[in-house]
């Protein structure tokens, strides 16, 4: 009986967990939820501090949710579309350069690899092989720094921003609808700060950063925003 010989797999593939592919949707989702929570809670606190009737506070909160969600979607779509347009323009320019000066583009790519530590002969061979496989992809990745994991996706970003804003704004809207008028402001402030800290900590955890730092900084800014709007509401309420 012959022993089994296990030949090592020189080019075995394995999956690794990286966080880079989460950047786009994580940024849009966290920004939307935090914005929805902070802006709507601050709006509610400001209107309530001005002495508005409960019905007016509810209407203001719902209007803030809808307007904010649409604003976030539009702003994110325009912003990410501009990024996408720039990426496509760079790719088109690179496509023309490859068609007009193949040798020059090979030398340029080889020079990039030399700068990363390869010797010139090996760099030239690597550039030749990569360009034979996918010339535009090689230049997009190594010259322009473009990768499919981080490419701009306008519609995805817009939908994520609108949905997350609405979810974040939902807590103060629900609190306004259910809380007694006398307890409305403390409940909105308290629940909003707790949820803000939770969102900040969750975003930091997913992104691999410090949970305490992520939770603390967003909670502090949320408290500042609500304090400012409360003071403004109280001032205008007194004047009125």
C-alpha positions as CSV (number, residue, x, y, z in Angstrom):
1,X,0.0,0.0,0.0
2,X,1.6,3.2,-1.1
3,X,1.4,6.3,1.0
4,X,-0.7,9.2,-0.2
5,X,1.4,12.0,-1.5
6,X,-0.2,15.4,-1.0
7,X,1.1,17.9,-3.5
8,X,0.9,21.5,-2.3
9,X,-1.4,23.7,-4.3
10,X,0.9,26.6,-5.4
11,X,-2.0,28.7,-6.6
12,X,-4.8,27.7,-4.3
13,X,-7.5,30.3,-3.9
14,X,-9.1,31.2,-0.6
15,X,-11.6,33.8,0.4
16,X,-10.4,36.6,2.7
17,X,-12.7,38.9,4.6
18,X,-11.9,42.5,3.7
19,X,-13.8,45.7,4.5
20,X,-13.0,47.6,1.4
21,X,-16.1,46.3,-0.5
22,X,-18.3,47.7,2.3
23,X,-17.1,51.3,2.0
24,X,-19.7,52.5,-0.5
25,X,-22.9,51.2,1.0
26,X,-21.6,51.6,4.6
27,X,-20.9,55.3,4.0
28,X,-24.2,56.0,2.4
29,X,-26.2,54.0,4.9
30,X,-24.6,55.3,8.1
31,X,-24.6,58.9,6.8
32,X,-28.3,58.6,5.9
33,X,-29.3,57.1,9.3
34,X,-27.3,59.6,11.3
35,X,-28.6,62.5,9.3
36,X,-32.2,61.3,9.6
37,X,-31.9,60.8,13.3
38,X,-30.1,64.0,14.1
39,X,-32.0,66.4,11.8
40,X,-35.4,65.1,12.6
41,X,-34.8,64.9,16.3
42,X,-33.4,68.4,16.3
43,X,-36.3,69.6,14.3
44,X,-38.7,68.1,16.8
45,X,-36.9,69.5,19.8
46,X,-36.7,73.0,18.2
47,X,-40.4,73.0,17.3
48,X,-41.4,71.6,20.7
49,X,-39.2,74.2,22.5
50,X,-41.0,77.0,20.6
51,X,-44.3,75.8,22.3
52,X,-46.0,74.3,19.2
53,X,-49.1,72.2,19.5
54,X,-48.6,68.4,19.4
55,X,-50.3,68.1,16.0
56,X,-47.9,70.7,14.6
57,X,-44.9,68.8,16.0
58,X,-46.1,65.6,14.4
59,X,-46.6,67.3,11.0
60,X,-43.1,68.9,11.2
61,X,-41.5,65.5,12.1
62,X,-43.2,63.7,9.2
63,X,-42.4,66.5,6.7
64,X,-38.8,66.5,7.9
65,X,-38.6,62.8,7.3
66,X,-39.9,62.9,3.8
67,X,-38.1,66.0,2.7
68,X,-34.8,64.8,4.2
69,X,-35.0,61.4,2.6
70,X,-35.6,62.9,-0.9
71,X,-32.8,65.4,-0.3
72,X,-30.4,62.7,0.7
73,X,-31.3,60.6,-2.3
74,X,-30.9,63.4,-4.8
75,X,-27.7,64.7,-3.2
76,X,-26.1,61.3,-3.1
77,X,-27.1,60.4,-6.6
78,X,-25.7,63.7,-8.1
79,X,-22.5,63.4,-6.1
80,X,-21.8,59.7,-6.9
81,X,-22.9,60.3,-10.5
82,X,-20.2,63.0,-10.8
83,X,-17.7,60.5,-9.5
84,X,-18.9,57.9,-12.0
85,X,-18.7,60.3,-14.9
86,X,-15.1,61.1,-13.9
87,X,-14.2,57.4,-13.8
88,X,-15.7,56.8,-17.2
89,X,-14.0,59.7,-18.7
90,X,-10.6,58.5,-17.4
91,X,-11.3,55.0,-18.7
92,X,-12.2,56.4,-22.1
93,X,-9.1,58.4,-22.3
94,X,-7.0,55.4,-21.3
95,X,-8.8,53.3,-24.0
96,X,-7.7,55.8,-26.6
97,X,-4.1,55.9,-25.3
98,X,-4.0,52.1,-25.5
99,X,-5.2,52.2,-29.1
100,X,-2.8,55.0,-30.1
101,X,0.4,54.0,-28.2
102,X,0.5,50.4,-27.2
103,X,4.3,50.3,-26.6
104,X,4.2,53.5,-24.5
105,X,1.4,52.2,-22.4
106,X,3.3,48.9,-21.8
107,X,6.4,50.9,-20.7
108,X,4.2,53.0,-18.4
109,X,2.7,50.0,-16.7
110,X,6.1,48.4,-16.4
111,X,7.4,51.6,-14.8
112,X,4.6,51.4,-12.2
113,X,5.7,47.9,-11.2
114,X,9.4,48.9,-11.1
115,X,8.3,51.6,-8.6
116,X,6.6,48.9,-6.5
117,X,9.8,46.9,-6.3
118,X,10.1,44.6,-9.3
119,X,13.2,44.5,-11.4
120,X,12.8,46.0,-14.9
121,X,12.9,42.6,-16.8
122,X,10.2,41.1,-14.5
123,X,8.2,44.2,-14.6
124,X,8.2,44.2,-18.4
125,X,7.1,40.6,-18.5
126,X,4.3,41.2,-15.9
127,X,3.1,44.2,-17.9
128,X,3.1,42.2,-21.1
129,X,1.1,39.3,-19.6
130,X,-1.4,41.6,-17.9
131,X,-2.0,43.6,-21.0
132,X,-2.4,40.5,-23.1
133,X,-5.1,39.4,-20.7
134,X,-6.9,42.7,-20.1
135,X,-5.0,45.8,-21.0
136,X,-7.7,48.3,-20.0
137,X,-8.3,46.5,-16.7
138,X,-4.6,46.5,-15.9
139,X,-4.3,50.2,-16.5
140,X,-7.5,51.0,-14.7
141,X,-6.4,49.2,-11.6
142,X,-2.7,50.0,-11.4
143,X,-2.5,53.4,-13.1
144,X,-5.8,55.0,-12.3
145,X,-6.5,53.1,-9.0
146,X,-10.0,52.1,-10.2
147,X,-11.4,48.8,-8.9
148,X,-14.9,47.2,-9.2
149,X,-15.2,47.0,-5.4
150,X,-14.9,50.7,-5.0
151,X,-16.4,51.9,-8.3
152,X,-19.2,54.5,-8.1
153,X,-22.8,53.2,-8.0
154,X,-25.1,56.2,-8.0
155,X,-28.5,54.5,-7.8
156,X,-27.3,52.1,-5.0
157,X,-26.0,55.1,-3.0
158,X,-29.1,57.1,-3.5
159,X,-31.5,54.3,-2.5
160,X,-29.3,53.4,0.5
161,X,-29.2,57.1,1.7
162,X,-33.0,57.6,1.3
163,X,-33.9,54.4,3.1
164,X,-31.4,54.8,5.9
165,X,-32.5,58.4,6.4
166,X,-36.1,57.4,6.7
167,X,-35.2,54.6,9.2
168,X,-33.1,57.0,11.3
169,X,-35.9,59.7,11.2
170,X,-38.5,57.1,12.1
171,X,-37.5,57.0,15.8
172,X,-38.2,60.7,16.6
173,X,-41.4,60.6,14.5
174,X,-42.6,57.5,16.5
175,X,-41.6,59.1,19.8
176,X,-43.6,62.3,18.9
177,X,-46.6,60.3,18.0
178,X,-46.6,58.3,21.2
179,X,-45.0,60.4,23.9
180,X,-47.0,62.6,26.3
181,X,-46.4,66.3,25.5
182,X,-44.7,66.9,28.9
183,X,-42.1,64.2,28.3
184,X,-41.7,64.7,24.5
185,X,-38.4,66.6,24.5
186,X,-36.6,64.5,27.1
187,X,-37.7,61.2,25.4
188,X,-36.7,62.4,21.9
189,X,-33.3,63.6,23.2
190,X,-32.7,60.5,25.3
191,X,-33.7,57.8,22.7
192,X,-32.0,59.7,19.9
193,X,-28.7,59.9,21.7
194,X,-28.8,56.2,22.6
195,X,-29.6,55.2,19.0
196,X,-26.9,57.6,17.7
197,X,-24.3,56.0,19.9
198,X,-25.4,52.5,18.8
199,X,-25.2,53.5,15.1
200,X,-21.8,55.0,15.6
201,X,-20.5,52.0,17.4
202,X,-22.0,49.6,14.8
203,X,-20.4,51.6,11.9
204,X,-17.1,51.5,13.7
205,X,-17.4,47.8,14.4
206,X,-18.1,47.0,10.7
207,X,-15.4,49.3,9.5
208,X,-12.8,47.9,11.9
209,X,-12.4,51.1,14.0
210,X,-12.8,51.8,17.7
211,X,-16.4,51.3,18.8
212,X,-16.1,53.7,21.7
213,X,-14.7,56.5,19.5
214,X,-17.4,55.9,16.8
215,X,-20.2,56.0,19.3
216,X,-18.9,58.9,21.2
217,X,-18.3,61.4,18.4
218,X,-21.7,61.0,16.8
219,X,-23.5,61.2,20.1
220,X,-21.6,64.4,21.0
221,X,-22.5,66.0,17.7
222,X,-26.1,64.9,18.0
223,X,-26.3,66.5,21.4
224,X,-24.9,69.7,20.1
225,X,-27.3,69.8,17.2
226,X,-30.4,69.3,19.5
227,X,-29.1,71.8,22.0
228,X,-28.7,74.5,19.3
229,X,-32.2,73.9,17.9
230,X,-33.7,73.8,21.3
231,X,-32.2,77.1,22.2
232,X,-33.4,78.6,18.8
233,X,-36.9,77.2,19.3
234,X,-37.1,78.6,22.8
235,X,-35.9,82.0,21.6
236,X,-38.3,82.3,18.8
237,X,-41.1,80.9,21.0
238,X,-40.4,83.6,23.6
239,X,-40.3,86.3,20.9
240,X,-43.6,85.1,19.4
